[in-house]
Amino acid sequence: MDSESNWTREPDELMTVSDAGRILGLSPDMVRRLADEGRLRLMRTVGGVRLFRRADVERLAEERRASPVRGKEKP
């Protein structure tokens, strides 16, 4: 997890697991898995809610669109 200084302070730039899933075309469980694997950076609130920067989610979405292999084994 990154330090707070690396994260935006604009609330509109942060997304929930469900928001990220809609952009990525993935279930919330798969988004959590990507975060756990380190493929999607996240931060957690004091209550443990995972939040993602919009730029990171959109970057991953673009990488997924550009990837020639889109099988189940590589979300």
Buried (B, 14 or more C-beta within 10 A) or exposed (E): EEEEEEBEEEEEBBBBBEBBBEBBEBEBEBBBBBBEEEEBBBBEEEEEEBBBBBEBBBEBBEEBEEEEEEEEEEB
